[in-house]
Amino acid sequence: MKKNNTSIIIEDLAGMVKRGFDQTATKDDVYILTHRLDRVEKIQKDMFEELNAAHTDIRHIRSTTDALVHSDIAQEAAIEDLTSRVHQIEKKAEFAR
């Protein structure tokens, strides 16, 4: 009877070892995973470069629009000044409306 128990235990142990090896990654599995990780890293790098480019574009747009706003404000002030001066000239020349 001991012999029978021992053979069952050895068979169980062999089955556990086999299942363990069946679940172990092969070289091919590791190669495929490495290849996929390389592709993911490339995609991340491309996305990072695109985000950097977009950020640079947004900064350029902000600086351009800020300059335009300041220019517009300066032009409005100049127009108001010129309008006031024209009214004064018209008044002195008696062309006032």
Phi, psi and omega in degrees: 000325177299320180300320181294314178298318181297319181291325176293316180297317179295319178296318177298315179298317179297320178296318179296318179296316179299314179298322178297316179291326178297329182269357181277139180292143176267173176300321178297318178300315180294318179299314180299315180297317179297318179298316178296319179296321176299317179295318179297317179297321178294317178298316178298318179297315179299318179296319179298317179296319178295318178295320177298317179297317179296320179296318178297317178298318181295318177299319179296317179297317179299314182294322179294314181292325176299317179296321179294320179297314179296321178296317180296317178298316179296319179295319178298317179296319179295320179295317178298318179297313180295320178299316179298317181294321178295319179297320179295318178296315179299320181295316180292328180271003179063036173256011187304143180275000000 
